[in-house]
Amino acid sequence: MAPANPTILIPEPERPPEELPPGTQIDRYEVLGLLGQGGIARVYRVRHRKLGTIHALKVLAIDRPSVQERAIQEGRVQAALRHPNVVAVTDIITHQGVPVLVLEYVAGPSLEQLLGAQRLPLDEVDPLVRGILDGVAHAHAQGVVHRDLKPGNILLEVVERTLVPRVTDFGIAKLLAPSSHAIRTQAGTVMGTPAYMSPEQLIDSSKVDARADVWALGVLMYEMCTGRTPFDPGDANVHKQIATGRYLDPRTWVPELPDRMVRAIHGALRPDRSERITDAAALLTVWSDGERRVHPELGASCSATTLATAYAHRPQLIRSPDAPQQTPISTLRSRPWWPMDPRGRPSTLMWILAVIPALLTLILLAISVLVGLSL
């Protein structure tokens, strides 16, 4: 049974001397603005100064050797996972002697933001879950256990009318295979987000395997299907509920939930891990009833309502009180005047504005030719 008050690994609330204002240059990158911040790092939107490409930069907010070591491991792990449903780390650079991760910039909200804004229909939940499971299955195949799977660590890339799920933040990942670079978790340490942690992870995060991720995925699938988590994090007995696997059947909330989805959720949320589905690949097989997607990167084709919500929650730059109020000149020079979509291509509006004048010109030309012939 899990302890009454498990010790959750929470970094000390240290902050760097200053926040990086827009226009700051770090190695080959120029800071455009702050995207978000957590307990141990800040994430900035940046532009490569020579290529003009947009990236995300994860800069540590705590100057501590153990945190720096984990950041380097996170970079190595995530850089090795080349999969369309995993956010790639493309480089590790240094700033003032501290390691900085360069990641793909995902133009879309987190799954947490989307679920907080609206309930998703099952025909959109299904392909999103498949994409998430595909990405985690790839990590498991490489001997990597994420240990902190939750909606906040799933980003949704908006690509035209499609949402592509991208797993990110491998900061407390565990490497199952022996490695000279692996950081050992001290026995008895509890790491992760309690509402998504398996019974064994609530006791000792150092001894978990892929089945801990399967549990977290079970909680995630339940939440995506029903709009609520199986275990209430605000309940004083939540750890007891997790330890015993007591939760309401998902069909209590969604009677029409398909059998395959119910089997996957129940198989993932077995408190005894020896009875639990073994890894994300096996979980995907149960969820999809053995039918695998040919192109997992296609994600979910979404309704206009879901797309509108996703666009409304796309990453926005957070202006720091200490940041200069003017936009850097370099940003103005490189910013196109025409509307762009999230992939940096001309938007539908731009195409319409370009095509309509051409069509009118052709019509007028045809009319003039007909008039000439009639004369």
C-alpha positions as CSV (number, residue, x, y, z in Angstrom):
1,M,0.0,0.0,0.0
2,A,1.2,3.5,-0.8
3,P,2.3,5.6,2.1
4,A,-0.2,8.1,3.5
5,N,1.9,11.1,2.5
6,P,4.4,10.1,-0.2
7,T,7.4,12.4,-0.7
8,I,7.1,13.9,-4.2
9,L,10.3,15.2,-5.8
10,I,9.8,19.0,-6.0
11,P,12.8,21.2,-6.8
12,E,13.6,24.1,-4.5
13,P,12.1,27.3,-5.8
14,E,15.3,28.8,-7.1
15,R,15.3,31.3,-10.0
16,P,18.0,32.6,-12.3
17,P,19.1,36.2,-11.9
18,E,17.0,37.4,-14.9
19,E,14.6,36.3,-17.5
20,L,15.8,36.4,-21.1
21,P,14.2,39.4,-22.9
22,P,13.3,39.3,-26.6
23,G,16.3,40.0,-28.8
24,T,18.7,38.0,-26.5
25,Q,21.2,35.9,-28.5
26,I,22.1,32.5,-27.3
27,D,24.6,30.7,-29.5
28,R,23.0,30.6,-33.0
29,Y,19.5,31.6,-31.7
30,E,17.6,34.8,-31.0
31,V,15.0,34.8,-28.3
32,L,11.5,35.9,-29.6
33,G,9.7,35.6,-26.2
34,L,8.8,33.4,-23.3
35,L,6.4,30.5,-24.0
36,G,6.1,29.1,-20.5
37,Q,7.9,28.2,-17.3
38,G,7.9,25.5,-14.6
39,G,9.7,24.7,-11.5
40,I,13.1,23.9,-13.1
41,A,13.1,25.5,-16.5
42,R,11.8,28.2,-18.8
43,V,10.8,27.6,-22.4
44,Y,11.4,30.3,-25.0
45,R,10.4,30.6,-28.7
46,V,13.6,31.3,-30.6
47,R,14.7,31.8,-34.2
48,H,17.9,30.4,-35.8
49,R,19.8,33.5,-36.8
50,K,21.1,32.1,-40.1
51,L,18.4,29.7,-41.2
52,G,15.4,31.7,-39.9
53,T,13.8,28.5,-38.5
54,I,11.7,28.6,-35.4
55,H,12.5,26.4,-32.4
56,A,11.8,26.0,-28.7
57,L,14.6,26.6,-26.2
58,K,14.5,24.9,-22.7
59,V,16.6,26.9,-20.3
60,L,17.2,25.7,-16.8
61,A,15.9,27.9,-14.0
62,I,18.0,26.1,-11.4
63,D,21.8,26.1,-11.4
64,R,22.3,22.8,-9.6
65,P,24.6,20.0,-10.9
66,S,22.0,17.2,-10.4
67,V,19.4,19.2,-12.4
68,Q,21.9,19.9,-15.1
69,E,22.8,16.2,-15.3
70,R,19.1,15.3,-15.8
71,A,18.7,18.0,-18.5
72,I,21.6,16.5,-20.4
73,Q,20.1,13.0,-20.0
74,E,16.7,14.4,-21.2
75,G,18.4,15.8,-24.3
76,R,20.2,12.5,-25.1
77,V,17.1,10.4,-24.5
78,Q,14.7,12.6,-26.5
79,A,17.2,13.2,-29.3
80,A,17.4,9.4,-29.8
81,L,13.7,9.0,-30.2
82,R,13.0,9.8,-33.8
83,H,9.2,9.4,-34.2
84,P,6.5,11.6,-35.6
85,N,4.6,11.4,-32.3
86,V,7.6,12.5,-30.1
87,V,8.9,16.0,-29.9
88,A,12.5,15.9,-31.1
89,V,15.5,17.5,-29.3
90,T,17.8,18.7,-32.0
91,D,20.8,20.0,-30.1
92,I,22.2,20.8,-26.7
93,I,24.0,24.2,-26.3
94,T,25.2,26.1,-23.3
95,H,24.3,29.5,-21.9
96,Q,26.4,30.9,-19.0
97,G,27.8,27.4,-18.4
98,V,24.3,25.8,-18.1
99,P,23.0,23.2,-20.6
100,V,20.2,24.4,-22.9
101,L,18.0,22.0,-24.9
102,V,16.9,23.0,-28.5
103,L,13.6,21.3,-29.4
104,E,11.2,21.3,-32.2
105,Y,8.7,24.1,-31.9
106,V,5.1,22.7,-31.8
107,A,2.5,25.2,-33.0
108,G,-0.4,24.0,-31.0
109,P,-1.8,23.6,-27.4
110,S,-1.2,20.9,-24.9
111,L,-3.7,18.1,-24.5
112,E,-4.3,19.5,-21.0
113,Q,-5.4,22.8,-22.5
114,L,-7.7,21.2,-25.0
115,L,-9.3,18.9,-22.5
116,G,-9.8,21.8,-20.1
117,A,-11.6,23.8,-22.8
118,Q,-13.9,21.1,-24.2
119,R,-15.0,17.5,-24.3
120,L,-13.7,15.6,-27.3
121,P,-15.9,13.3,-29.3
122,L,-14.8,9.7,-29.5
123,D,-14.0,9.8,-33.2
124,E,-11.4,12.4,-32.4
125,V,-10.2,10.7,-29.2
126,D,-9.5,7.4,-31.0
127,P,-6.8,8.6,-33.4
128,L,-5.2,10.9,-30.8
129,V,-4.8,8.0,-28.4
130,R,-3.3,5.9,-31.1
131,G,-0.8,8.5,-31.9
132,I,0.2,8.9,-28.2
133,L,0.5,5.2,-27.8
134,D,2.6,4.9,-31.0
135,G,5.0,7.5,-29.6
136,V,5.3,5.9,-26.2
137,A,5.6,2.5,-27.8
138,H,8.7,3.8,-29.7
139,A,10.2,5.0,-26.4
140,H,9.6,1.6,-24.8
141,A,11.2,-0.2,-27.7
142,Q,14.3,1.9,-27.1
143,G,14.3,1.0,-23.4
144,V,13.0,4.3,-22.2
145,V,10.3,4.7,-19.5
146,H,8.8,8.2,-19.5
147,R,7.6,8.2,-15.8
148,D,5.6,11.5,-16.2
149,L,2.9,10.9,-18.9
150,K,0.0,13.3,-18.4
151,P,-2.0,15.7,-20.6
152,G,0.4,18.6,-19.9
153,N,3.3,16.6,-21.5
154,I,1.4,15.9,-24.7
155,L,1.5,18.7,-27.3
156,L,-0.9,18.9,-30.2
157,E,0.5,20.2,-33.4
158,V,-2.1,21.9,-35.6
159,V,-1.5,20.9,-39.2
160,E,-4.3,22.2,-41.4
161,R,-7.5,20.4,-40.1
162,T,-5.5,17.8,-38.2
163,L,-4.1,17.5,-34.6
164,V,-0.9,15.5,-34.3
165,P,-0.1,14.4,-30.7
166,R,3.5,14.8,-29.7
167,V,4.9,13.3,-26.5
168,T,7.5,15.6,-24.7
169,D,9.3,16.2,-21.5
170,F,11.4,13.2,-20.8
171,G,13.1,15.0,-17.8
172,I,12.6,12.2,-15.3
173,A,12.7,9.3,-17.8
174,K,14.3,6.0,-16.8
175,L,16.7,4.0,-19.0
176,L,16.0,0.3,-18.6
177,A,19.2,-0.7,-20.4
178,P,22.6,-0.2,-18.6
179,S,24.2,3.0,-19.8
180,S,27.2,5.1,-18.8
181,H,25.1,8.2,-19.2
182,A,22.1,7.0,-17.1
183,I,21.3,8.8,-13.9
184,R,20.3,6.4,-11.1
185,T,17.2,7.3,-9.1
186,Q,17.7,7.0,-5.4
187,A,15.7,4.1,-3.9
188,G,12.6,5.3,-2.2
189,T,12.4,8.5,-4.2
190,V,8.9,9.3,-5.6
191,M,8.9,11.2,-8.9
192,G,6.0,12.1,-11.2
193,T,2.5,13.5,-11.0
194,P,0.5,11.7,-8.3
195,A,-2.9,11.5,-10.2
196,Y,-1.2,9.7,-13.1
197,M,1.3,7.5,-11.0
198,S,0.9,3.8,-10.7
199,P,0.7,2.1,-7.2
200,E,4.4,1.0,-7.5
201,Q,5.6,4.4,-8.6
202,L,3.9,6.0,-5.6
203,I,6.1,3.8,-3.4
204,D,9.4,3.9,-5.2
205,S,10.0,5.4,-8.6
206,S,13.4,3.8,-9.0
207,K,11.9,0.3,-9.5
208,V,9.3,1.0,-12.2
209,D,9.3,-0.3,-15.7
210,A,7.2,0.2,-18.8
211,R,4.1,-0.9,-16.9
212,A,4.1,2.3,-14.9
213,D,3.7,4.3,-18.2
214,V,0.9,1.9,-19.2
215,W,-0.9,2.9,-16.0
216,A,-0.5,6.6,-16.7
217,L,-1.7,6.0,-20.2
218,G,-4.8,4.2,-18.8
219,V,-5.6,7.3,-16.7
220,L,-5.0,9.5,-19.8
221,M,-7.3,7.3,-21.9
222,Y,-10.0,7.3,-19.3
223,E,-9.8,11.1,-19.0
224,M,-9.9,11.6,-22.8
225,C,-12.9,9.4,-23.2
226,T,-15.0,10.5,-20.2
227,G,-13.8,14.1,-19.5
228,R,-12.7,13.2,-15.9
229,T,-9.9,11.3,-14.2
230,P,-10.6,7.9,-12.7
231,F,-8.9,9.0,-9.4
232,D,-9.8,12.4,-7.9
233,P,-6.5,14.2,-7.0
234,G,-8.5,16.3,-4.5
235,D,-9.7,13.3,-2.6
236,A,-7.8,12.6,0.7
237,N,-8.0,8.9,-0.1
238,V,-6.8,9.1,-3.6
239,H,-3.6,7.1,-2.9
240,K,-5.7,4.3,-1.4
241,Q,-8.0,4.4,-4.5
242,I,-4.9,4.1,-6.7
243,A,-3.4,1.3,-4.6
244,T,-6.6,-0.8,-4.8
245,G,-7.5,0.2,-8.4
246,R,-11.0,1.4,-7.3
247,Y,-12.6,3.7,-9.9
248,L,-15.9,4.0,-11.7
249,D,-16.3,2.0,-14.9
250,P,-15.8,4.5,-17.9
251,R,-19.2,3.4,-19.3
252,T,-20.8,5.1,-16.2
253,W,-20.1,8.3,-18.0
254,V,-20.0,7.2,-21.7
255,P,-22.4,4.2,-22.1
256,E,-21.6,4.0,-25.9
257,L,-17.8,3.5,-25.3
258,P,-16.6,0.7,-27.6
259,D,-15.6,-2.7,-26.0
260,R,-12.0,-2.4,-27.3
261,M,-11.5,1.0,-25.5
262,V,-13.0,-0.4,-22.3
263,R,-10.7,-3.4,-22.4
264,A,-7.7,-1.2,-22.9
265,I,-8.5,1.1,-20.0
266,H,-9.3,-1.8,-17.6
267,G,-6.1,-3.7,-18.7
268,A,-4.0,-0.6,-18.1
269,L,-5.4,0.2,-14.7
270,R,-4.7,-3.1,-13.0
271,P,-3.1,-2.3,-9.6
272,D,-1.1,-5.5,-9.6
273,R,1.4,-4.8,-12.4
274,S,1.9,-8.5,-13.0
275,E,-1.7,-8.5,-14.4
276,R,-1.3,-5.2,-16.2
277,I,-0.8,-4.8,-20.0
278,T,3.0,-5.0,-20.4
279,D,3.9,-2.0,-22.6
280,A,2.5,0.7,-24.9
281,A,2.7,-1.5,-28.0
282,A,0.6,-4.1,-26.4
283,L,-1.8,-1.5,-25.1
284,L,-2.1,-0.1,-28.7
285,T,-3.0,-3.5,-29.9
286,V,-5.8,-3.8,-27.4
287,W,-7.1,-0.2,-28.0
288,S,-7.1,-0.6,-31.8
289,D,-8.3,-4.3,-31.6
290,G,-5.3,-5.3,-33.6
291,E,-5.7,-2.7,-36.3
292,R,-2.6,-0.6,-36.7
293,R,-2.5,2.7,-38.5
294,V,-0.3,3.0,-41.6
295,H,0.6,6.6,-41.0
296,P,0.6,7.4,-37.3
297,E,1.8,10.9,-37.9
298,L,-1.5,11.9,-39.6
299,G,-3.1,12.4,-36.1
300,A,-6.8,13.2,-35.8
301,S,-9.0,15.0,-38.3
302,C,-11.0,17.4,-36.1
303,S,-14.3,19.3,-36.2
304,A,-14.3,23.0,-36.7
305,T,-15.1,23.4,-33.0
306,T,-12.1,21.4,-31.9
307,L,-9.8,23.2,-34.3
308,A,-11.1,26.6,-33.2
309,T,-10.3,25.6,-29.6
310,A,-6.9,24.4,-30.5
311,Y,-6.1,27.6,-32.4
312,A,-7.3,29.6,-29.4
313,H,-4.9,27.8,-27.1
314,R,-1.9,27.8,-29.4
315,P,1.4,28.9,-27.7
316,Q,1.4,32.6,-26.9
317,L,4.5,34.6,-26.0
318,I,4.4,35.7,-22.4
319,R,5.7,39.2,-22.0
320,S,8.0,39.6,-19.0
321,P,7.6,42.8,-16.9
322,D,11.3,43.4,-17.4
323,A,11.2,42.7,-21.2
324,P,11.4,45.6,-23.6
325,Q,8.0,46.7,-24.9
326,Q,9.1,47.2,-28.5
327,T,9.4,44.4,-31.0
328,P,13.0,43.7,-32.1
329,I,13.8,45.2,-35.5
330,S,15.2,41.8,-36.6
331,T,11.8,40.3,-35.9
332,L,10.0,43.0,-37.9
333,R,12.3,42.5,-40.9
334,S,11.7,38.8,-41.1
335,R,7.9,38.8,-40.4
336,P,5.9,38.4,-43.6
337,W,3.0,40.8,-44.1
338,W,0.6,38.1,-45.4
339,P,-1.3,35.7,-43.2
340,M,0.5,32.5,-42.4
341,D,-0.7,29.1,-41.1
342,P,1.0,27.2,-38.1
343,R,3.5,25.5,-40.5
344,G,4.8,28.9,-41.8
345,R,3.0,28.6,-45.1
346,P,0.6,31.2,-46.7
347,S,-2.8,30.7,-45.2
348,T,-6.1,29.9,-47.0
349,L,-7.0,33.5,-46.9
350,M,-3.8,34.4,-48.7
351,W,-4.5,31.9,-51.4
352,I,-8.1,33.3,-51.9
353,L,-6.8,36.8,-52.1
354,A,-4.3,35.7,-54.7
355,V,-6.7,33.5,-56.8
356,I,-9.8,35.8,-57.0
357,P,-8.0,38.6,-58.9
358,A,-6.6,36.1,-61.3
359,L,-10.0,34.6,-62.0
360,L,-11.6,38.0,-62.5
361,T,-8.8,38.9,-65.0
362,L,-9.5,35.6,-66.9
363,I,-13.3,36.3,-67.0
364,L,-12.8,39.9,-68.3
365,L,-10.4,38.6,-70.9
366,A,-12.9,35.9,-72.0
367,I,-15.7,38.5,-72.2
368,S,-13.5,40.9,-74.3
369,V,-12.7,38.0,-76.7
370,L,-16.4,37.1,-77.1
371,V,-17.3,40.7,-77.7
372,G,-14.6,41.0,-80.3
373,L,-15.8,37.9,-82.1
374,S,-19.4,39.1,-82.1
375,L,-18.4,42.3,-83.7
